[in-house]
Amino acid sequence: MLLAFDTSSPTVTVAVHDGADVVAQLVSAETMRHGEQLTPLVDRALGEVGITARDLTAIGVGVGPGPFTGLRVGLVSARTMAYALQIPVYGVCSLDVLAVEAVDTGAVSGSFVVATDARRREVYLATYDEAGHRVAGPDVQRPAEIAASVGGLPVVGEGAALYPDTFPDGRPPLRPSAGWLARCVVEERVELRDPEPLYLRRPDAEIPRAPKPVS
């Protein structure tokens, strides 16, 4: 039994995969409250399937790119659970999860871009071929700076919804799904990474540096 969750977007998504398919999937009702919502959602998902954490054999977690606080909640939780249960934990690029879902659901049929909200009027993006394999990125840029390089390709993800003038050909899905993350891990559809955050830039809040000595 695989538990999967992603906290790279404003919502928390959790799923359980029994080796054959996704048997439970939940999405938080509220946004931007990752720390308060992840554990209750995990408990609910396990309860829906009728198992406990001790029945899990692996954990899959989205590593972003995404905001510092949200990613930290998911990745610390995944590593802590995996250590306590002595089971493996697999990290997956959240943009790759969106790409696989877009291909498998027929939302795209050729090369495309995945773009998600990076705040600060920027997007996280990566380019994919028709099979959903990443060929460039991930990166973080302002939409206007990449409009020409996108070249009219379909754009999957929340970035297209936020910047429709720059990305007029927006396609679903908007945010990563833990169910598709679980499928990516079980079927080895994407690169499986260490559960380390993919930030692409330094966090907004940093520990102040020591003052320079006065000469």
N, C-alpha and C positions, 0 to 999 in steps of 0.2 A: 504494500500500500504506500503510495507516494502522496505526501502533502506538499502543495505548491501555493505560494503566495507572492504578490507583487505590491510594493509600496512606492513605486517610482512616479506615480501620477497622483492627482488630488484625492482619488478614491483608493480604498484598500480592497483587493480581490483575493479570495481564498478558494482552493479547490482540492478535492481528493480524487485520485486516480487509482483504480484497483488492478491495474495491469492490462485490462482490456479496454477500458474507456473511463471517462470522467463520471463519477457517481455522485458528486456533490459540488456545487459551486455557489459562492455567495459574493456579493459586492456591498460595500459599506453604504449606508443611507446618507451619511454626511461626508463632507470633504474636509481635508486638512486637519484630521484628528487621528492620525495613524496610530499613535501610541495608545490611545484609549480604545481603539476599535479592533486592532489586529487580534489580540488574544481572545476576546469574546467571539469573533468570527471563526477563529480556528476551532474553538470549543464547539460551536454550533455545527460546523461542517463535519467534525468527527462524530458528533452526536447523531446527525442525520444518517450517517452510514452505520452507526451502531458499533463504533470502535473507540479505542482510547489511543493516546499517544504511543503507548507501548506496542501497539500493533503496526506502527509505521516501520517501513523498511528504508525509506529515503526521503529527503526533502529537496524541493526545487525552489529557487528564489530568484526574483528579478533583480539584476544588479544595476539597472538604469541604462542609460544616463537619466538622471533625475535630480531633484533638489536634495541638498545635504541631509536635512532632518528626516524626510520621509524614507530615504534609502537606509539611513542608519537604523531606523526602527526595524525594518524588515530584515536587514542583514545580521544585526546583532541577535534578533530573535531566532533566525535560522541557525546561526552558528551555535547559539546556546542550547537549542533543542537537540541539534545533531550531536553535540558533545554529551549531553545528559543521557541521550538514548543510545549513544555509540552507533550511529548510523551515518551514511554519507550525505553530504549536502552539495548540490550542484547549482552553480550560478549561471544565469542566462541573460544575455543582453535583451532588455525589454523591447527594443526596436525590432529585434529578430522575431520576437513573439508576434508582434503586430504584422510583420511581413508574412509569416507562415499562415496566419489566419486569413489575411487578405487573399493569398493565393488559393488556399483550400476552399474558401467560400465563393470563389469566382469574382471577387470584387475587382481584381486586376487580371490582365491576361498577357501583359508584356512587361518590359522594364518599368520600374516605378521607384518612388521615393517614400520613405517614412519620415514624418516630421512631427515632433511632439513639443509641447510647451516647455520652454526653458526659462520663462519669465524674463524680466529685463528687456522685453521686446525682442527676444531671440528664440530660436528653435534648436532642438537637438535633431539631427538628421543623418540619414544614411541612404545609400542607393542600392537597389536590389535588381537581380535579373528576373526573368519570367518564372523561374522556379523558386524564387524567394531566397536565393543565396546572396548574401551581402557582398557587394563589389567595391564599395567605397564608404568611408566613415567608420564609426560615428564621429560627428563633429558638432560644434555649436557655433551658430552664426546668426546674423540679422537676416530676416526674410528678403529684404531688398537686395542684399549682397549676393544672394544665391539664385535670384529669380532667373537670370540668364542661363546659369549652369543647369538648372532643372530642365530647361528646354521644353516646357509643355508636358512633361511626364505627369501621370497621375500621382497624387500625393495622398498617402494613407496616414491617418492619425489626426490628433487634435490641432496640429499646426495649420492644416488647411482650413479648419473651421474658424480659427482665430484670425487668419490672414487670407481671406478669400480673394482679395484683389491681387495678391501675389501668387496664390496657389488656387486658381479657379477650378481645377479638376480634382476636387477633394473626394476621397473614397473612404468607406468604413474599413475597419473599425476605428474608433476614436482613441480608446485607451487599452492598455494591455489587459488580457484576460488570464486569470490563473488557470482556467481550464485548458487554454491553449498552451500556456507555459508548461503545464503538466504533460501534455501530448508531446511537446518539443523534447522534453527530457526523456520520457519513456521510449519514444521512437527515435531518439538521437537525431532529430531533424536540424539541430543547430549546434554551434560550438558550445560545449559545456565548459564553464570557466570556474575558477576559484570564487568563492562567495565574498568577493571584494568589490567595493562600490566603484562604479564608473561615473565619476563626477564630471570630467572634462574641463572643470574650472574650479578654482578655490572656493570654499564656502563663504557665505556672506559674513558670518560671524567668525572671527579669528581671535586667538589669544594675543594680546598686545605684546609686541616685542620689547625687550629690555631697552631702556633709553641708552643712547650712545654716550660714552664718557665725554665729559667736557674737557677739552684740551687746554 
